[in-house]
Structures are given as C-alpha cells and as structure tokens.
Amino acid sequence: MNYERNDNTLIMFLNGAGVAAAYALLAISLWLSTEVPLATKGYWGMGIVLLTLSLINVVKYRFDWRSTEDRIRKIEEAKNEKILEEFVSDEKR
C-alpha cells in the first residue's frame, strides 16, 4: 500500500478537535448556567447545531463548485492543446 504524507489530515484533525472543544465548552456553559431556562438552552443548542450543518454545506458546495471549475478548465486546456496539435501537424504536410 502506498501511503502519502498529507498535511491536510493534521489540519483537519486540529479543526475537528477545535470544533469538539467548542461544543464541549458550550455544553458545559449551558449546563452550568442556572439563570437560563431549559427551553432557551435547547433553542441555543439547536441553533448551534443547525449553524454547524449550514457551514458544512456551504464549504461542501464551494468545494464542489471549485472542483467543477477546475474540471472545466482542464477540459478546455486539453481541447485547445488538441486543436494546436492538429494545426501544427497539418502545417507540416
């Protein structure tokens, strides 16, 4: 098996740990706050979870959009390269 060393895994791990720590600190804060009613705590919790899901979707769609643009650019480059290659081979004849 060929394993490539990738720094993105470390960065993703650190980001995941940061998100987990933020969730843990938020949960502790909501648990220990006695002046806030339980309904408000649930509302805040749902808001944070939905915000996280929305951010994940935004990042995913931006990544997909960028990937699609890269594919289109590569197809255009290959098409232009083929046209140039055919033009040069026709001139030699």
N, C-alpha and C positions, 0 to 999 in steps of 0.2 A: 504494500500500500504506500502511496505517495502522499505524505502529509506536508502541506505547505505552511510555513510560519506566516501567520497573518496578524497584524497589529489590530485589525478591526475587532477580533474576538476579545482582546483585552479592553478595548474601549467600550464595546457592548456590555461586557461584564461589569465594568465600572458604572456605566449608565444604569444597568439593571439594579446594581447594589444601591445606587443613589435613589432610584425610584422606590425600592423596597424600604430603605431607611425613611424616606419621606412619608410613605404610607404608615410605617410603624409609629413615627413621631406624631402624625396626625391622629392615629387611633388612640395613642396614649393621651394626647391632648383632649380629644373628645371624651374619653373615658373618665379622665380626672376632673373635667370641668363640671362642677356641681350646679352652677347657676343656669346652665343652658338646658332647656327641656329636651327630652329624648326625641321628640318629633323633629326638633331643629337639628339635633345631631345626625339623625337619619337623613334629613334633607341635605346637609352639608356633605355627608358621606356619599350619597348618590350623585351629588353634583361633581365631586372629585373623581369618582369612578367614570362618569359619563364624559367628563372633560378629558380624562386619560384616553378613553376609547376614541374620542374625536381626534385627539392629537395623533394617535397611532394611525388612524385612517388618513389624515392629512399627509403624514410622512409617507405612507404607502402609496397614495395616489401621486404625490410629487415624484417619488422614485420611479413609479411606472411610467409617468409622463416623460421623465428624463431618459429612461431606458428606451421608450418608443422613439424619441427624437434621435437617439444615438443609432438605433437600427435604421431609421430612415436616412440619416446622414451616411451611414456605411453603404447602404444600397445605392444611393446617389453617387458616391465615390466610385463604387465598383462599376456602375453603368458608365460613368464618364471615362474611367480607365479603359473599359472595353471599347468605347467609341474611339478614343485616341489610338488604341492599339490597332483597330481596324483601319483607321485613317492612315496610320504610318505604314501598315502592310500593303495598302492599296497604292501608296505613292511609290513603293519600291518596285512594283510591277511595271 
